Amino acid sequence: DARNGSPCTHQLLVTRDLGRTALESVSRHVVQFSWGRGDFTDRIYFTHFRDKNTRQPMLSRWMESVDFVSTDDFGKHVTTHVPRGNKFVVSEQFTLVAQCLDAQSQNVQLMVRKHSGNRDQPFEKAFIPTNLAEKSYAVLDAS
């Protein structure tokens, strides 16, 4: 609460009983979140600002201080999948993440992971068959 000197933040909250008891905090300074798919339906994917001690900035441009992460236990343990991963899409077959390469020039790269059973596959840089400056992505279909 900014009125009492605490930093403003977007919190990711979860309920395990449809709200009968208090909501539990998964993380603060959250930009975006999504539930997992397939064998990972209980996984929460999210992007968040690493520094939780300052006021949460707006994500109005690509930033190096945001990471793409997940948790399987409602925030007790968080795994970083793509450092500097700002925005993402989780579909049935793929997870796509826009990773900030340089905040000054606003260059990004598209990272992709194909879902494969119950194993976590590493993220790889998407192959773009031409040399171009990557500034942004809009995902129209990820099937």
Buried (B, 14 or more C-beta within 10 A) or exposed (E): EEEEEEBEBBEBEEEEEEEEEEEEEBBBBBBBBBEBBEEBEEBBBBBBBEEEEEEBBEBEEBBBBBBBBBBBEBBEEBEEBBEBBBBBBBBEEBBBBBBBBEBEEBBBBBBBBEBEEEEBEEBEEBEEEEEEEBEEBEEEEEE
